[in-house]
Amino acid sequence: MKSKIIIFLLLFTQFTLFSQEHTKNDHRENRLGNIIREGTVHGHIRNFFMTTINREDLTSYYTNATGGAIGFTTGNCKGFEIGVKGIITFKTFGSDLGLEDPITGANAKWEYELYDVLNQGNFNDLDRLEELFIRYRFGNSYISYGKLETEYTPLLNHSDGRMKPFAHRGFWGYFTLNPQHTINIGWLDGVSPRSTTEWFDLEEGIGLFFNGFQPNGERANYHEIYSVNGIGVFNYNYQIKNLNLAIYNVFIDKLHNTVWTEANYIYDGFNLGLQYVYQTPMNFSQDLEYQNRYIQPDERGQVLSSQLGWGNNRFNFAFAYTHAFDTGRFLFPKELGRDRFFTSISRSRLEGLGAANVYTLKGGFLLPRPDLHFGVELQQVTGTTTGDFQFNKYNVDESFQINTHLTYVVNGFLDGLSFDLLWVYRGNQNTRDAKIIFNKSNFNQINFVTNFIF
């Protein structure tokens, strides 16, 4: 209800601003009216059709979601700005997503992610206050506080691949020391996970989704076990000529600390990338029951990811390889973001795995029309075995996946409009058990997204 009120106020404010004559002979600065008139409105309208076609003897589902977001940021008043943004979604048509599959007893998975996975069956009251912040700008830097979209990190990120993205609450500072050096510093104490409508403190937010299994095969149960005070983020970026270096440190109180280092070198169309990640558990887990631990005290998640590619203005090609070491599972709460290794692709992430290898082949090119792009991603995951949970939090099998996507961007009068078609096929390499593959593997999925950004 609150976000509906916010959206109404935003629309009312915008129509009011357009109805006013901007040629008034009132040029006094730092007046509330002027600050509002100098503000900007931004947002998007989105329609998302998704269908998951499971194996013939299993149930398939489809749905179409429509919605949008609108935000308003005031003009600058002695460096200060205030921003607000609301988002809303509703189901326009589709199959019965609650229909249970007669073999597995489960229902739809991916299609519910267009609405609210924590309130399945609610397809209308799906509004969220996504942003409400105050920001102070100085030079090319800023500091913000409130509900906000953070700067990109390979772990905490927007991941706007559904109707509602990840959103975070807290403090964020972006500092430009000079064109070559930038720093991000953040302290976050709340989250609204992707595909949900509510805001949560971190203690309640971490573990909202499926908790997976412990290394000994027990079902994990760590939701509301960790009284997490906050997430500390530090990021340093260095860019000079063809070289980009980045260091990220993400500290989650009482859970673990993750150091992510990344280097990218570009020369004459070629690009080489390296990522190395190391995780250290906090001592808090030692005093918990085994099944209540998010991470085991002896685990040290460690990942090395690499990529070699080549491209020009019309074509790009890359091969990426990621190795998760057998020192522990790579863990990061699904409620906070999605990992962005070089091998990460839509519908596939590394989180929860150790002692595994991921190979990804990627290619894309512009068709005869420069606004039409076609891309293909092939991925192979090896080293995982169902029933062996030591390095396999979600009991996944070795798999092969193909993603193809076709994007058309409209120019001219309809600038901001785009159409994106994504087809996904994912298949297990070993097990075909219905309860293991249902909505997780051995399926085809079609996603057709229409976006208008303003």
Number of C-alpha atoms within 10 A of each C-alpha: 11 11 20 17 12 20 24 14 12 19 16 11 16 17 11 11 16 10 9 10 8 12 7 7 7 9 9 8 10 12 11 12 12 18 16 19 17 14 17 13 17 12 15 16 19 20 20 22 20 22 21 22 18 20 17 8 10 17 20 22 22 21 20 20 22 20 19 20 23 22 22 23 21 20 21 18 17 10 12 16 18 21 20 23 24 24 26 24 25 20 18 15 12 15 14 13 18 14 14 14 15 11 12 15 9 15 20 23 16 21 24 23 18 26 30 24 20 15 12 13 13 14 16 12 14 23 25 24 25 28 22 20 20 19 20 17 18 12 9 11 15 17 18 22 19 21 25 24 19 22 15 12 22 13 20 23 20 21 18 12 15 18 26 29 19 25 26 26 26 19 21 23 21 19 18 16 12 9 10 12 15 17 18 22 18 23 21 22 20 24 24 25 26 26 22 23 24 16 19 17 17 25 19 17 23 26 21 18 14 12 19 20 21 23 21 14 16 12 16 21 19 21 19 15 16 21 16 18 16 19 19 18 21 18 21 16 17 16 15 11 9 11 15 16 17 19 19 22 20 21 21 22 18 18 23 22 20 23 17 22 18 20 18 18 16 16 11 9 11 15 18 18 19 20 20 18 20 17 24 19 23 17 13 16 20 14 10 15 10 18 18 20 21 28 28 21 17 11 19 22 26 24 27 20 21 21 21 18 18 17 16 11 9 12 15 17 19 19 20 22 20 24 22 25 19 18 17 26 29 28 23 24 21 21 21 23 22 23 24 17 24 22 28 19 19 12 13 14 15 25 18 23 28 28 21 21 22 23 21 22 18 20 18 19 18 17 13 9 8 12 13 17 19 17 18 17 22 18 22 19 22 16 17 21 18 14 13 15 23 20 28 28 23 18 19 22 24 19 20 20 23 20 20 18 18 18 19 17 16 15 11 7 7 11 12 14 19 19 17 18 16 18 17 18 19 22 20 20 16 11 15 15 10 17 12 17 21 23 25 17 22 21 21 20 21 18 17 18 22 17 17 17 16 13
